[in-house]
Structures are given as C-alpha cells and as structure tokens.
Amino acid sequence: MTNQNLVELKNVTKESVESAVDLLKEYLSFPTISAQNSAIPETVQFVVKMIEEAGGEAQTLDDLSGNPVVYGYFPAGSNGDSSKTLLFYNHYDVQPPEPLDEWNSEPFEATIRDGKLFARGVADNKGDLVARLTAIKILQKTQGGLPCNIKFLIEGEEEIGSPNLEPYLQKYRDLFKADACIWEFGGKDEQDRISMVAGIKGMAYLELTCVGADIDMHSSVGAYVDNAAWRLVQALATMKNQQNEILVEGFYDGMEPPTEAVMEAVHALPFNEEAVTNLYGLRRPLITKAKDQDPREAMVLQPTMTICGLVSGYTGEGSKTVLPKNAKAKVDCRLVPGQDPDHILECVQRHLEKNGFHDIQVTSLNGQKAYRSDFSHPFISHVMESAQEVYGKEGILAPNSAGTGPMYIFGEQLQLPIVSTGVGWVGSKAHAPNESIRLQDFENGIVHMAYMLLGFPAALESSQENVEASK
C-alpha cells in the first residue's frame, strides 16, 4: 500500500459515491423486519442482485430453518493472492421502525438532510454492506482485480438473535472458510474518531411470566386476591438491589479474567460522561459513580441485567381499575467471555424458586456467548493502521462491544480473527427513530475497506512469518 494508492482510491470513490448512495436508497426501501417476517424474499433477491452486479457469485442457502443466508464470493484477480481470503459478515434484516410518530421522515423512504441519510437500517446494517460492495467495485476498476478472495455471509435474523445461523455455519463451514473477518458495524465516536471492536458481549434474553387468574378482575378484590403485577415486581426486586448488584447465585460463574492486553485496551478507551449524559438526556447520575467503578471497565468487562419491558393490566389513557390476571417482563443479561446463557437461565430459575417465586415461569428468548479476538493478531493491527491512514487520526479499538451478535459461533466454527468497523456515527440512533449515517462517513468507509483490502495479503504474510518464527 502506498500514499498514491490511497489518493487514487479517494478520487475514484468520490466519483462513485453518488451511484452507491442511489443503490443504498433502493436497498433501504425494503421493510425487511425479521421480527415480523416482512419483505424477506424480495430483500434476499435484491442482495443477490447487488453481489452479481458487483461481479461476484451469489448463492442463496435456504435448505435449513429460518430466513435464507446469502453467500457471496469474489475471486482474487490475476495479480492478487488467491491463497488469502477475507470474510465479511452482514445482515439484511432490520429492527421495527416504531414509534412511527417520532420519525421526521418515512422510515423506509431514505431521505437526505444536512449531509445525513435517514432510514431504518441505514446504519444497522445496510449501509455497511453497500459500502463494502462499492469498495470491491472500486478495486476492480483501479487495480484490475482484487488483492485476495472475498466472501460474504449475509443473514436475515440478526435482529432476532440469529437463532438459525449456527446450523448454516456448521453445514457450510468449508464454504465460509477464511483467514479473517470484518464484522457488521462500527462508526465514529463523540470526538469523531473511528471506533472499532474486536469482540462482542453475549446475551441471555429471558421472559418472566406471572399468571394469577384466568381473567382481569375489579381492583376492589385486591383486598383478598394476590396481584400478579406486584408479585412479578417483587420477584424482580430480589434479583438486583438498589446498588445495582446482581444477586442471582451463580450468575458470575465462569467469567474469564481479562488479560493484561485487554485491560490496557480498556483503559485506553475514551469516555466522556457529559457527552453521554447529553446524548441520552439522562436524568440521574451514572450507576458506576455510586460504585466508584470505571464506566469503561463496566461496559467491556462486566455483565449486566436489564429490565427491557414490563407489561400488565391496563396501560391506556385515563383510568381503568383492574387487578391484572397476569404480568410479563423482558430481561436481558449481557454476558462476558466464559459465561453461558443456558447456565444463566438455570440460575435465575433456581433463584426464583429459592425465594418463593416458584410460580413465575422463566423462558429463554435468545442466548449467545461472548467472544474476543486475539489482540496480538496482525490482522487486528492492520485494520487499525489502515483506518488511521484513511481517516487521518488515531482510531479506537475496544476488546469487545457492549452489544451482542453471533460472533462467538464464527470464532468457534471458523477459527479466525474478527474486527468490527463500519460507516455509522455516535448519533446514528440504530434501533431508534431517525436512524442515520453521515454521507462523508459513508464515503470514507468505502475508501477504508478498499485500502484495507489492498494490504490484507501482506498483513497475513506477517502473521504466518510470526507463526513460523515461533516454531
């Protein structure tokens, strides 16, 4: 890679970005909501079309359960290294757009305002897929071919926990075999630095249900009839105290202690409490303050237990005096390496029974293990260094994201280093109304992917030389 390469890539990208934005707008028009099984076949067909029009081979894998997985393949050019392969992971499904009344434009009609592109899924994750395909087109145009083989795995159930992805990875392990992987997301932080992660937290997403009767009752019978809503709230209160300490016995079992390299990376992460407070409009201090805990350590190294939703009785306008027949809570636990979501489910069930709440049913809606790449792998350094050259400033690399995805099964099945980077920004509002990316970030993200790919074979050669030297 040379400075001349970078200048050329920037110039060609600037010429290509308008058509890339048009393609992205068309892609965003599909309301591909996996939670509602909406627009799946037509989106799959469009993804296949994008791969083929970029010069790749596409294959729809739909012989197992769930939404289809799309496989894309681009061979190395005649001057490239066909012994090296990079895998891109993306997903074509998006979150539901509700609440619709909080959008400033239609969620599935991509709209440009103030240098930003607004639409559901633009940051998570459709913008990144189009950026990566555009980078491939640009390399074919400027370099006469690709520097390595490129594969894509594009699934359609990430937003519902990727429940059917592992069987595809098991069956088609050889098809997706690669030397390294670029994950789905990433973007700029509050100081406009590119932020990347080399891992991801796991999750145990639980549903707690308390049933007290067959029908809702007049609230006056609360004098002698137990209240399902109160009972569920009381049960939840035994699981976490006012100091935000998780009280479920066995919850912390298996946690792997962080390495010295991970701790150094955590303490190098930026954190601006005022910026976070302003971004979310927080009404109370950070919970880490009361515990005298570094929020960066909490975000990366500590598991969480969060009540995501509570439903019971009447919640409409005005009053309705009822004693609810049942109550339901959604609880997500973000996990760190070493924790097992199945074990978390068992621990919560035992905890409730031990505390007298044997009647509360606990079911698992989503379980995924955490994953961290080897920080010492040259591929990690290569992605960071190429980003710094493209963006003109030092980037940020976290050992893992505070969020969750199916990264563990990629690491387990394919045994490869993984880095996540993308075209989002701190104000992207993924999963929220008015989701957006900035057009300049989209353009720079295309350049970064192209420039990173140019140096990919050499980075892997360095890795192989290190392995040989250690023998």
ZABAKOL-913643 format. One record per residue (C-alpha): residue in one letter; x, y, z. Coordinates in steps of 0.2 Angstrom, whole numbers, padded with zeros to 4 digits, always signed. Example, Ala and Ser with C-alpha at 12.3 -4.5 7.8 and 13.67 -1.06 7.14 Angstrom:
2
A+0062-0022+0039;S+0068-0005+0036;
# end
This chain:
471
M+0000+0000+0000;T+0006+0017-0004;N+0000+0035-0002;Q-0003+0035-0021;N-0014+0020-0019;L-0024+0030-0006;V-0025+0046-0016;E-0032+0036-0031;L-0045+0027-0021;K-0051+0043-0013;N-0053+0051-0030;V-0062+0036-0038;T-0073+0034-0023;K-0078+0052-0024;E-0084+0049-0042;S-0093+0033-0037;V-0102+0038-0021;E-0117+0046-0029;S-0122+0029-0038;A-0118+0020-0021;V-0130+0031-0012;D-0143+0028-0025;L-0141+0009-0023;L-0142+0011-0004;K-0158+0020-0005;E-0166+0007-0016;Y-0160-0007-0003;L-0167+0003+0011;S-0184+0004+0003;F-0187-0014+0008;P-0195-0016+0025;T-0185-0031+0030;I-0191-0033+0048;S-0187-0051+0053;A-0197-0049+0069;Q-0212-0048+0058;N-0206-0059+0044;S-0208-0044+0032;A-0201-0042+0015;I-0188-0057+0017;P-0189-0065-0001;E-0188-0049-0011;T-0174-0042+0000;V-0164-0058-0002;Q-0167-0057-0021;F-0160-0039-0021;V-0145-0044-0011;V-0141-0057-0023;K-0143-0045-0037;M-0131-0032-0029;I-0117-0046-0027;E-0119-0052-0045;E-0119-0034-0052;A-0103-0031-0042;G-0095-0045-0052;G-0097-0059-0038;E-0105-0076-0037;A-0121-0077-0026;Q-0129-0092-0018;T-0145-0092-0008;L-0144-0105+0006;D-0161-0109+0012;D-0161-0128+0015;L-0161-0126+0034;S-0173-0117+0046;G-0176-0099+0047;N-0173-0085+0034;P-0161-0088+0020;V-0142-0085+0021;V-0134-0077+0006;Y-0116-0082+0001;G-0106-0071-0010;Y-0089-0074-0017;F-0077-0063-0027;P-0061-0072-0033;A-0044-0064-0032;G-0038-0055-0048;S-0023-0061-0058;N-0011-0050-0048;G-0019-0055-0032;D-0016-0068-0019;S-0028-0082-0021;S-0022-0091-0005;K-0029-0077+0006;T-0047-0075+0009;L-0057-0061+0019;L-0075-0064+0025;F-0087-0050+0028;Y-0102-0053+0039;N-0118-0043+0037;H-0136-0045+0039;Y-0151-0039+0028;D-0164-0038+0042;V-0168-0023+0052;Q-0177-0018+0068;P-0196-0012+0068;P-0197+0006+0065;E-0209+0010+0079;P-0213+0023+0086;L-0218+0030+0069;D-0224+0047+0076;E-0206+0051+0081;W-0198+0049+0064;N-0196+0065+0054;S-0197+0056+0038;E-0204+0039+0032;P-0193+0026+0039;F-0192+0016+0023;E-0191+0031+0011;A-0172+0036+0013;T-0171+0055+0015;I-0155+0066+0014;R-0155+0081+0026;D-0140+0091+0032;G-0127+0079+0024;K-0135+0064+0033;L-0145+0049+0025;F-0160+0044+0036;A-0169+0027+0035;R-0172+0012+0046;G-0157+0000+0044;V-0145+0013+0036;A-0133+0011+0050;D-0138-0006+0056;N-0133-0014+0044;K-0137-0010+0026;G-0126+0005+0023;D-0110-0006+0028;L-0115-0019+0015;V-0116-0007+0001;A-0100+0002+0006;R-0091-0015+0005;L-0098-0020-0011;T-0093-0002-0018;A-0076-0004-0012;I-0074-0021-0021;K-0080-0012-0037;I-0068+0002-0035;L-0053-0010-0033;Q-0058-0020-0048;K-0058-0003-0058;T-0042+0004-0051;Q-0032-0012-0048;G-0038-0023-0062;G-0044-0036-0049;L-0045-0040-0031;P-0030-0042-0020;C-0037-0058-0012;N-0053-0069-0012;I-0068-0061-0003;K-0083-0070+0004;F-0099-0063+0011;L-0111-0071+0024;I-0127-0061+0024;E-0140-0067+0036;G-0158-0062+0039;E-0161-0065+0058;E-0148-0055+0067;E-0161-0043+0074;I-0170-0058+0082;G-0154-0066+0089;S-0148-0076+0074;P-0157-0092+0081;N-0154-0102+0065;L-0137-0096+0060;E-0126-0109+0068;P-0133-0124+0059;Y-0128-0115+0042;L-0111-0112+0049;Q-0109-0130+0054;K-0115-0137+0037;Y-0107-0124+0026;R-0091-0122+0036;D-0080-0125+0021;L-0089-0113+0010;F-0086-0099+0023;K-0069-0104+0027;A-0057-0088+0028;D-0042-0081+0036;A-0050-0066+0044;C-0067-0057+0046;I-0074-0040+0046;W-0089-0039+0056;E-0105-0029+0053;F-0105-0012+0062;G-0094+0002+0068;G-0093+0021+0066;K-0086+0037+0074;D-0087+0042+0092;E-0091+0058+0100;Q-0074+0065+0096;D-0076+0059+0078;R-0063+0045+0079;I-0067+0029+0070;S-0071+0016+0084;M-0069-0002+0081;V-0071-0018+0092;A-0063-0035+0092;G-0076-0044+0101;I-0094-0044+0107;K-0104-0047+0123;G-0115-0062+0124;M-0133-0062+0130;A-0146-0072+0139;Y-0163-0064+0135;L-0176-0070+0147;E-0195-0068+0148;L-0203-0069+0165;T-0222-0073+0167;C-0233-0072+0182;V-0251-0079+0180;G-0263-0076+0194;A-0280-0079+0187;D-0290-0083+0171;I-0297-0065+0169;D-0293-0047+0174;M-0303-0043+0190;H-0311-0027+0198;S-0297-0019+0208;S-0308-0020+0224;V-0304-0038+0225;G-0286-0033+0229;A-0291-0034+0247;Y-0290-0053+0246;V-0283-0058+0229;D-0265-0058+0225;N-0259-0046+0212;A-0249-0054+0198;A-0240-0037+0193;W-0235-0034+0211;R-0229-0052+0213;L-0218-0051+0197;V-0211-0034+0203;Q-0206-0041+0220;A-0198-0056+0211;L-0188-0045+0200;A-0183-0034+0215;T-0174-0050+0223;M-0163-0051+0208;K-0154-0034+0208;N-0153-0022+0223;Q-0153-0003+0224;Q-0134-0003+0222;N-0136-0012+0205;E-0128-0028+0211;I-0135-0044+0203;L-0140-0055+0217;V-0143-0071+0207;E-0132-0085+0214;G-0121-0092+0201;F-0123-0078+0189;Y-0105-0073+0188;D-0099-0091+0186;G-0086-0095+0173;M-0081-0076+0170;E-0064-0076+0162;P-0052-0064+0169;P-0046-0051+0157;T-0028-0052+0150;E-0016-0038+0153;A-0018-0033+0135;V-0037-0032+0137;M-0035-0021+0152;E-0023-0009+0143;A-0035-0008+0129;V-0050-0004+0141;H-0041+0010+0150;A-0036+0017+0133;L-0054+0019+0128;P-0061+0037+0129;F-0076+0040+0139;N-0085+0057+0141;E-0098+0057+0155;E-0105+0074+0150;A-0107+0069+0131;V-0116+0053+0136;T-0127+0062+0148;N-0132+0075+0134;L-0133+0061+0121;Y-0147+0052+0130;G-0154+0066+0141;L-0150+0056+0157;R-0160+0062+0172;R-0149+0053+0185;P-0130+0050+0188;L-0122+0035+0180;I-0124+0020+0191;T-0105+0017+0191;K-0102+0033+0200;A-0111+0026+0216;K-0100+0010+0215;D-0084+0020+0212;Q-0082+0010+0196;D-0074+0015+0179;P-0088+0015+0167;R-0076+0009+0153;E-0072-0007+0164;A-0091-0009+0167;M-0095-0008+0148;V-0082-0020+0142;L-0078-0032+0157;Q-0094-0033+0167;P-0111-0042+0164;T-0127-0033+0166;M-0145-0037+0170;T-0158-0025+0162;I-0177-0025+0163;C-0181-0021+0145;G-0200-0021+0147;L-0215-0023+0159;V-0232-0027+0153;S-0248-0030+0164;G-0266-0024+0166;Y-0272-0008+0158;T-0259+0004+0151;G-0270+0015+0140;E-0276+0033+0143;G-0286+0038+0158;S-0290+0025+0172;K-0297+0008+0172;T-0297+0000+0190;V-0292-0018+0186;L-0282-0031+0196;P-0272-0039+0181;K-0273-0058+0178;N-0255-0059+0173;A-0239-0049+0171;K-0224-0051+0160;A-0206-0044+0160;K-0192-0045+0147;V-0175-0046+0154;D-0158-0045+0145;C-0142-0051+0153;R-0126-0045+0143;L-0113-0058+0146;V-0094-0058+0145;P-0082-0072+0140;G-0084-0088+0150;Q-0102-0085+0154;D-0115-0097+0147;P-0133-0091+0143;D-0140-0108+0147;H-0132-0108+0164;I-0139-0090+0167;L-0157-0097+0164;E-0154-0111+0176;C-0148-0099+0189;V-0162-0087+0188;Q-0175-0101+0189;R-0166-0108+0204;H-0165-0091+0212;L-0184-0088+0210;E-0188-0105+0217;K-0177-0102+0232;N-0185-0085+0236;G-0203-0092+0235;F-0207-0087+0217;H-0209-0105+0210;D-0225-0099+0201;I-0215-0087+0189;Q-0211-0095+0173;V-0194-0091+0165;T-0191-0094+0147;S-0176-0090+0136;L-0179-0080+0120;N-0161-0078+0115;G-0145-0085+0121;Q-0127-0081+0114;K-0110-0082+0121;A-0097-0068+0121;Y-0082-0068+0110;R-0065-0059+0109;S-0052-0060+0096;D-0033-0062+0099;F-0027-0044+0101;S-0010-0049+0095;H-0015-0055+0078;P-0008-0044+0064;F-0025-0043+0056;I-0031-0033+0071;S-0016-0021+0069;H-0019-0020+0050;V-0037-0014+0051;M-0032-0001+0064;E-0017+0006+0055;S-0026+0007+0038;A-0040+0016+0046;Q-0029+0029+0054;E-0021+0032+0037;V-0038+0034+0028;Y-0046+0045+0042;G-0031+0055+0046;K-0032+0052+0065;E-0029+0038+0078;G-0044+0026+0080;I-0051+0017+0095;L-0051-0001+0097;A-0061-0010+0111;P-0059-0028+0116;N-0077-0030+0114;S-0093-0021+0110;A-0106-0018+0124;G-0119-0025+0112;T-0122-0043+0106;G-0121-0053+0090;P-0117-0071+0084;M-0098-0068+0084;Y-0095-0082+0095;I-0101-0095+0083;F-0090-0088+0069;G-0075-0089+0080;E-0079-0107+0086;Q-0083-0114+0069;L-0071-0104+0058;Q-0057-0101+0070;L-0052-0083+0063;P-0049-0066+0070;I-0063-0054+0069;V-0064-0035+0069;S-0080-0024+0068;T-0079-0007+0059;G-0092+0002+0049;V-0100+0019+0042;G-0110+0024+0057;W-0108+0038+0069;V-0111+0042+0088;G-0128+0050+0083;S-0134+0036+0071;K-0148+0030+0083;A-0148+0012+0077;H-0164+0004+0083;A-0172+0021+0087;P-0182+0033+0076;N-0172+0044+0064;E-0158+0032+0061;S-0144+0039+0050;I-0127+0039+0043;R-0117+0054+0038;L-0113+0054+0019;Q-0095+0059+0022;D-0093+0044+0034;F-0101+0033+0020;E-0088+0039+0008;N-0073+0037+0020;G-0079+0020+0025;I-0079+0014+0006;V-0061+0020+0005;H-0056+0012+0021;M-0062-0005+0015;A-0054-0004-0001;Y-0037+0002+0006;M-0038-0011+0020;L-0041-0025+0007;L-0025-0019-0003;G-0014-0023+0012;F-0023-0038+0018;P-0012-0052+0010;A+0004-0044+0016;A-0004-0042+0034;L-0007-0061+0034;E+0010-0065+0027;S+0017-0056+0043;S+0006-0067+0053;Q+0012-0083+0045;E+0030-0077+0047;N+0027-0074+0066;V+0020-0092+0067;E+0035-0100+0058;A+0047-0090+0069;S+0039-0096+0085;K+0041-0114+0080;
# end
